[in-house]
Amino acid sequence: MSDDSRYEAVCSRDARFDGEFFFGVATTGIYCRPSCPATTPRRKNVRFFPTSAAAQGAGFRACRRCRPDAVPGSADWNARADAVGRAMRMIGDGVVDREGVSGLASRLGYSARQVQRQLTAEVGAGPVALARAQRAHTARILLQTTALRASEIAFAAGFSSVRQFNDTLREIYAATPTELRAARPGKSALSGPTGAPGGVLGTNGGTSGGTNGGTAGVPLRLAYRGPYDTAQVFDYLARRALAGLEEMVGAPGARTYRRTLRLPHACAIVEVDERPGDGWLECRLRLTELRDLTTAIQRIRRLFDLDADPYAVAERLGADAALAPLVAARRGLRSPGTADPHELALRAVLGQQVSVAAGRVLGDALIAAYGTPLERPDGGLTHLFPRAEDLAEAPFGELGMVESRRATLRTLAAALADGTVRLDAGADRDRTEKELLGLRGIGPWTAGYIRMRALSDPDVLLESDVAVRAGARGAGAHLEDSEGWRPWRSYAMHHLWNAPRPRPE
């Protein structure tokens, strides 16, 4: 995409490109998203940047009107399997905040200098600057959705000192923490935080940090790009919800998905509403540790596939005569990921060669027998998913599975626990799939399913899947022609799963 094409998108305020690039205005020192409603600047005064961190590094401040830090992420980072794509996914998951640049480089298998050079060349900013931009966004959310003191927010967002926190906010937002809190957006805001100040999940299941005792946590608006088929995503999650770990409440069209979630520092309860806003899903996060906010947001975004580019998917898949009617019928279809890769992998083994309903029964039994109980149940939520290390030597007699399947579950749990198989956000997908296939009892279907959902790979097609084959027959699609569906074959598979089935003769 040329700079002239980018400027045309800015002139037309084209929201399809929000998150794909940013533009800075030299005369004001402000950077914006392409759909910013402000007066379009002259072309000679505009500079373009691949990331918000690059714009900040060039000395531009975030626009207070369009809030460019709250846009969906670029779909490129999920589609790309190279070092830059992997690094961007890991930075989003908080690896730099937790392990530093050296930890990121070690996970990628490069030196810190190589990582710095590659990221700067591709996205205009190094890992420290990218993580800093993310910390600033997290701080803004906490300032505008909680009643916590600024000093508490500084360390929760990942800053090493209050001074660094204050200086960063002034530089990025041209505002002090007090001014940012006073500018909390209301219900009419296009994106970002919403609602009254909330609290965090206490160790006993209660909340703290709010002004009223029984608060609903940190309220968020999770932005997405283009159309979003909420019914498809919520139906998909509802059919697979495990008792005690997840629940779907409310009537179709107005449902709320709720689940417990294990995070790097502690646990959380997540709620996401089916009824969409104007380009976002309403979410509430009740955290035990506010330091987990950034990671929690990214994992929920992956679960609901909020960074997808439905326009690019529809353009590619709609060019196939057999898939075109399916694409037209389900605008905004998504390929749900997972909020917990280890959990997803173990659940994939439970679902081997059985129906979704049967896999769900096995999952319910696993949670009841081995899940970590919450100190205080919250509605239908009673447990966290068990840790891999707790399942590595479990007998699984309660599950009623044959011994070979129980052995596969133990083998995978042990491989996840000792790091033989890594499913972190930036894992090398080809290597991970090969490592999975090397485990006894893991075949191509299971490895591919894990690759699609746990590693958010948009280009997986499970050709042996019975439902995929049935959907292809009903649509008149030929799986041998699937090369033309790249790099969006995971979305093609979801279309085939949702395709009308042929009636028996």
C-alpha positions in Angstrom: 0.0 0.0 0.0 1.5 3.3 -1.1 1.4 6.5 1.0 -0.9 8.0 -1.6 -3.3 5.1 -1.1 -3.1 5.6 2.7 -3.9 9.3 2.3 -7.0 8.4 0.2 -8.1 6.1 3.1 -7.6 9.1 5.5 -9.6 11.4 3.2 -12.5 8.9 3.1 -12.2 8.2 6.9 -12.0 4.5 6.0 -12.3 2.5 9.2 -11.2 -0.7 7.4 -7.6 0.5 7.9 -7.8 1.4 11.6 -4.9 -0.4 13.2 -3.3 -1.2 9.9 -1.5 2.2 9.9 -1.5 5.5 11.7 -0.8 9.0 10.5 0.8 12.0 12.1 0.1 15.7 11.4 3.3 17.8 11.4 1.5 21.1 12.1 -0.2 19.8 15.3 2.2 17.1 16.5 -0.8 14.7 16.8 -1.2 11.2 15.4 -4.6 9.6 14.5 -6.3 6.5 13.2 -7.4 6.6 9.5 -11.1 7.1 10.4 -10.5 10.1 12.7 -13.5 12.5 12.3 -11.3 15.6 12.6 -10.7 17.8 9.5 -8.5 16.1 7.0 -5.0 17.6 7.0 -3.2 18.6 3.9 -1.1 15.8 2.3 2.2 17.7 2.7 1.7 17.8 6.5 1.0 14.0 6.9 3.4 11.3 7.8 2.4 7.6 8.0 3.5 5.0 10.5 3.0 1.2 10.8 2.4 1.3 14.6 1.4 3.8 17.2 4.8 3.2 18.9 6.5 4.4 15.7 4.4 7.6 15.7 5.2 8.2 19.4 8.8 7.6 18.7 8.7 10.3 16.1 7.4 12.8 18.6 3.6 12.7 17.9 1.0 12.6 20.7 -2.2 10.5 20.6 -5.3 12.3 19.3 -7.9 12.8 22.1 -10.8 12.7 19.7 -10.2 9.4 17.8 -8.1 7.6 20.5 -5.8 5.8 18.1 -4.4 3.5 20.9 -7.8 1.8 21.1 -8.1 0.4 17.6 -8.0 -3.3 16.7 -4.5 -4.8 16.1 -3.2 -5.5 12.6 -4.3 -8.9 11.2 -0.8 -9.1 9.7 0.7 -10.3 13.0 -1.5 -13.4 13.1 -1.0 -14.1 9.5 2.8 -13.7 9.6 4.9 -16.6 10.9 8.3 -14.8 10.7 10.3 -13.4 13.6 8.6 -10.0 13.4 5.1 -11.4 13.5 6.0 -13.7 16.4 7.7 -10.9 18.3 4.6 -8.6 17.9 2.3 -11.4 19.3 4.6 -11.9 22.3 5.0 -8.2 23.0 1.2 -8.0 23.0 1.0 -10.8 25.5 3.3 -8.9 27.9 6.5 -10.9 27.4 8.7 -7.8 27.4 7.1 -6.5 30.6 7.6 -9.9 32.4 10.9 -11.1 30.9 12.5 -8.0 29.3 14.0 -7.7 25.8 16.5 -10.5 26.5 13.6 -12.9 27.4 11.8 -11.9 24.1 15.0 -12.5 22.1 15.6 -15.8 23.8 12.1 -17.0 22.9 12.7 -16.0 19.3 16.1 -17.5 19.1 17.8 -14.3 18.1 20.1 -11.8 19.9 18.5 -8.7 21.4 20.3 -6.5 18.8 18.8 -8.6 15.9 15.3 -8.3 17.4 15.7 -4.5 17.8 17.0 -4.2 14.2 14.2 -6.3 12.6 11.4 -4.6 14.5 12.7 -1.1 13.8 13.0 -1.9 10.1 9.5 -3.4 9.9 7.3 -1.5 12.3 9.3 1.6 13.0 9.9 0.9 16.7 11.9 -1.5 18.9 10.5 -3.9 21.6 11.0 -1.4 24.4 9.0 1.3 22.5 6.3 -1.1 21.6 5.9 -2.3 25.1 6.0 1.3 26.4 3.1 2.2 24.1 1.1 -0.8 25.4 1.8 0.2 29.0 0.6 3.7 28.4 -2.6 2.3 26.9 -3.1 0.0 29.9 -2.5 3.0 32.3 -5.1 5.1 30.5 -7.7 2.3 30.8 -7.0 1.9 34.5 -7.2 5.7 35.1 -10.5 5.9 33.4 -12.2 2.7 34.7 -11.0 2.4 38.3 -10.6 4.5 41.4 -7.1 3.3 42.1 -4.4 5.8 43.1 -2.1 6.8 40.3 0.9 5.3 42.0 -0.9 1.9 42.1 -1.8 2.2 38.4 1.8 3.0 37.5 3.2 -0.3 38.8 0.1 -2.3 37.7 0.6 -1.1 34.1 4.2 -2.2 34.2 6.1 1.1 34.7 9.2 0.9 36.9 8.6 4.2 38.7 5.9 6.8 39.2 8.1 9.4 37.5 8.4 7.2 34.4 4.7 6.8 34.4 4.0 10.5 34.6 6.6 11.4 31.9 5.2 8.8 29.5 1.6 9.9 29.8 2.6 13.5 29.3 4.6 12.6 26.2 2.0 10.3 24.6 -1.2 12.0 25.6 -0.1 15.5 26.5 -1.9 15.1 29.8 -1.2 14.3 33.4 -2.8 11.3 35.0 -5.3 13.6 36.7 -6.3 15.1 33.4 -6.7 11.7 31.7 -8.9 10.5 34.5 -11.1 13.6 34.2 -11.4 13.0 30.5 -13.0 9.5 31.0 -15.1 8.8 27.9 -18.8 8.2 28.4 -21.4 6.1 26.6 -21.0 8.1 23.4 -17.3 7.3 23.0 -16.3 5.5 19.8 -14.0 3.1 21.6 -11.9 2.4 24.7 -13.0 2.3 28.3 -16.7 2.7 29.2 -18.9 2.6 32.3 -18.4 3.6 35.9 -15.1 3.0 37.7 -14.8 -0.7 38.6 -12.7 -2.9 40.8 -10.6 -6.0 40.8 -11.2 -9.5 41.9 -10.1 -10.1 45.5 -8.6 -13.4 46.7 -11.9 -14.4 48.1 -13.8 -13.6 44.9 -14.9 -10.2 46.0 -13.8 -6.9 44.6 -11.5 -4.1 45.7 -10.3 -0.8 44.3 -13.7 0.5 43.5 -15.8 3.3 45.2 -18.7 1.0 45.7 -18.3 -2.4 47.4 -19.9 -4.7 44.7 -18.4 -3.4 41.5 -18.3 -5.2 38.1 -14.6 -5.0 37.5 -12.7 -3.1 34.8 -15.2 -2.3 32.0 -13.8 -2.3 28.4 -14.9 -1.8 24.9 -12.9 -4.3 22.7 -12.7 -2.9 19.2 -13.0 -5.0 16.1 -12.7 -4.3 12.4 -15.6 -4.5 9.9 -18.6 -6.7 10.4 -18.6 -9.2 13.2 -20.8 -12.3 13.3 -21.5 -12.4 17.1 -24.1 -15.2 16.7 -21.6 -17.5 15.1 -18.9 -16.9 17.7 -21.2 -17.1 20.7 -22.9 -20.3 19.3 -19.4 -21.8 18.8 -18.4 -21.0 22.4 -21.7 -22.1 23.9 -21.5 -25.6 22.3 -18.1 -26.1 24.0 -18.6 -24.4 27.3 -17.4 -26.5 30.3 -19.4 -26.5 33.5 -17.7 -24.6 36.3 -15.1 -23.1 34.0 -17.4 -21.3 31.5 -21.1 -20.4 31.2 -23.3 -18.7 28.7 -26.2 -16.7 30.2 -29.1 -14.9 28.6 -31.1 -15.4 25.5 -29.6 -15.7 22.0 -28.8 -12.2 20.7 -28.3 -10.9 24.3 -26.0 -13.5 25.8 -23.0 -13.0 28.0 -20.1 -15.4 27.9 -18.4 -15.8 31.3 -15.3 -17.8 32.3 -12.5 -18.1 34.7 -9.0 -17.4 33.4 -5.6 -18.3 34.7 -3.1 -15.5 34.0 0.7 -15.0 34.6 0.3 -13.4 38.1 -3.1 -14.6 39.3 -6.6 -15.5 38.1 -9.5 -13.5 36.7 -13.2 -13.7 35.7 -14.1 -12.5 32.2 -17.5 -11.4 30.9 -18.2 -10.5 27.2 -21.6 -9.5 25.9 -23.0 -10.7 22.6 -24.9 -7.6 21.7 -22.3 -5.4 20.0 -21.7 -1.7 20.2 -20.7 0.5 17.3 -17.6 -1.6 16.4 -16.8 -3.1 19.8 -17.8 -5.8 22.3 -18.6 -4.9 25.9 -16.3 -6.7 28.3 -15.8 -6.7 32.0 -12.6 -8.0 33.7 -12.4 -8.8 37.4 -8.7 -9.3 38.1 -6.9 -10.5 41.2 -3.7 -8.7 40.0 -4.0 -5.6 37.9 -0.6 -6.4 36.4 -2.5 -9.0 34.3 -4.7 -6.5 32.6 -2.7 -6.2 29.3 -2.2 -10.0 29.0 -5.9 -10.6 29.8 -7.1 -8.2 27.1 -4.8 -9.7 24.5 -6.0 -13.2 25.3 -9.6 -12.3 25.1 -9.0 -10.6 21.8 -7.5 -13.8 20.5 -10.4 -15.9 21.8 -12.9 -13.7 20.0 -10.6 -13.1 17.0 -11.0 -9.4 17.3 -8.0 -8.4 15.2 -9.2 -10.3 12.1 -9.5 -8.5 8.7 -12.9 -9.6 7.4 -12.5 -7.5 4.3 -9.3 -9.4 3.2 -10.9 -12.7 4.1 -14.1 -12.0 2.2 -12.1 -10.8 -0.9 -10.0 -14.0 -1.1 -12.6 -16.6 -0.2 -15.4 -14.8 -2.1 -13.4 -15.3 -5.3 -14.1 -19.0 -5.1 -17.4 -19.8 -6.8 -18.3 -22.5 -4.2 -17.5 -20.4 -1.1 -18.9 -17.1 -2.4 -22.5 -17.8 -1.3 -21.3 -18.9 2.2 -19.2 -15.8 2.5 -22.1 -13.6 1.5 -24.4 -15.3 3.9 -22.1 -14.9 6.9 -20.5 -11.5 6.8 -18.0 -11.1 9.6 -17.5 -14.8 10.4 -14.6 -15.3 12.8 -12.2 -18.1 13.7 -12.2 -18.2 17.5 -8.9 -18.7 19.2 -8.3 -19.4 22.9 -7.7 -17.5 26.1 -5.5 -20.4 27.4 -3.4 -22.3 24.9 -2.5 -25.2 27.3 -6.2 -25.6 28.2 -7.1 -25.7 24.5 -4.5 -28.3 23.7 -5.7 -30.6 26.4 -9.3 -30.1 25.5 -8.4 -31.0 21.9 -7.3 -34.5 23.1 -10.6 -34.9 24.9 -12.3 -34.2 21.6 -10.4 -36.7 19.5 -12.8 -38.9 17.4 -15.9 -37.9 19.4 -18.7 -35.4 18.9 -18.5 -31.9 20.3 -21.1 -32.9 22.9 -19.2 -36.0 23.9 -16.0 -34.0 24.2 -17.8 -31.5 26.4 -19.0 -34.3 28.8 -15.3 -35.4 29.1 -14.3 -31.8 29.8 -16.9 -31.4 32.5 -15.6 -34.5 34.2 -12.0 -33.2 34.0 -12.9 -29.9 35.6 -14.9 -31.6 38.4 -12.1 -34.0 39.2 -8.9 -31.9 38.7 -9.9 -28.2 38.3 -8.7 -25.7 40.9 -11.7 -24.6 43.0 -12.3 -20.9 43.4 -12.4 -19.8 47.0 -15.8 -18.4 46.3 -18.0 -19.5 43.4 -19.3 -16.7 41.1 -22.6 -17.7 39.5 -21.9 -20.9 37.6 -18.2 -20.4 37.7 -16.5 -22.6 40.3 -13.1 -23.7 39.0 -10.0 -22.8 37.1 -8.7 -25.2 34.5 -6.1 -27.5 36.0 -2.4 -26.8 35.3 -0.6 -29.0 32.9 1.9 -30.1 35.6 -1.1 -31.3 37.8 -2.3 -33.5 35.0 1.1 -35.0 33.9 0.7 -38.0 36.2 -3.1 -38.0 36.8 -4.9 -41.4 36.5 -8.0 -39.9 34.7 -10.1 -42.8 35.8 -13.0 -40.5 36.3 -13.2 -39.7 32.6 -14.2 -43.1 31.4 -11.7 -43.0 28.5 -9.7 -45.9 27.2 -6.2 -46.1 28.6 -4.5 -45.1 25.3 -6.4 -41.8 25.3 -5.6 -41.2 29.0 -1.9 -41.9 28.2 -2.0 -39.3 25.4 -3.5 -36.7 27.8 -0.7 -37.4 30.3 2.0 -37.3 27.6 0.8 -33.9 26.3 0.4 -32.5 29.8 4.0 -33.5 30.6 5.3 -32.0 27.3 3.5 -28.7 28.1 4.7 -28.6 31.7 8.4 -29.2 30.9 8.5 -27.0 27.8 9.0 -29.7 25.3 6.0 -28.2 23.5 5.6 -24.4 23.7 2.3 -22.8 22.9 3.1 -19.2 23.8 1.8 -16.3 21.6 5.0 -16.2 19.5 5.7 -19.9 19.2 7.0 -21.1 15.8 3.9 -22.8 14.3 5.7 -25.2 12.0 8.1 -26.4 14.8 5.3 -26.7 17.3 3.1 -28.8 15.0 6.1 -31.1 14.3 6.7 -31.4 18.1 3.0 -32.2 18.7 3.0 -34.9 15.9 6.0 -36.5 17.7 3.9 -37.2 20.8 2.2 -40.6 20.9 -1.5 -40.3 20.3 -1.4 -36.9 18.6 -2.3 -37.0 14.9 -2.7 -34.5 12.1 -6.3 -33.5 13.1 -5.3 -32.7 16.8 -2.1 -31.0 15.9 -3.9 -28.8 13.2 -6.7 -27.9 15.6 -4.3 -26.8 18.2 -2.3 -24.9 15.7 -5.5 -23.1 14.5 -6.9 -22.1 17.9 -4.0 -22.2 20.4 -1.5 -20.4 18.0 -4.2 -18.3 16.2 -3.1 -19.5 12.8 -5.5 -18.2 10.2 -4.4 -20.7 7.5 -5.3 -24.2 8.8 -7.6 -26.7 6.9 -8.4 -30.0 8.6 -9.1 -32.0 5.4 -9.8 -35.2 7.3 -12.5 -33.6 9.4 -15.9 -35.3 8.8 -17.9 -32.0 9.2 -15.5 -30.1 6.9 -16.0 -32.8 4.2 -19.7 -32.7 4.6 -19.8 -29.0 4.4 -17.6 -29.0 1.3 -20.0 -31.5 -0.4 -23.0 -29.4 0.4 -21.3 -26.3 -0.9 -19.9 -27.9 -4.0 -16.4 -27.0 -2.8 -13.3 -29.0 -3.6 -10.7 -29.3 -0.9 -8.0 -30.0 -3.4 -8.5 -26.5 -4.6 -7.8 -25.0 -1.2 -4.5 -23.5 -2.2 -6.5 -20.6 -3.6 -8.0 -20.0 -0.1 -4.6 -19.2 1.5 -3.8 -17.5 3.8 -7.3 -17.7 5.2 -8.1 -21.4 5.2 -9.1 -21.4 8.8 -12.0 -19.1 7.9 -12.9 -21.2 5.0 -13.1 -24.2 7.3 -15.5 -22.3 9.6 -17.6 -21.5 6.6 -17.8 -25.2 5.7 -18.6 -26.1 9.3 -21.5 -23.7 9.1 -22.6 -24.6 5.6 -26.0 -26.2 5.0 -25.8 -30.0 4.9 -27.0 -31.9 1.8 -30.2 -33.7 2.3 -30.0 -37.5 2.1 -31.4 -39.0 -1.1 
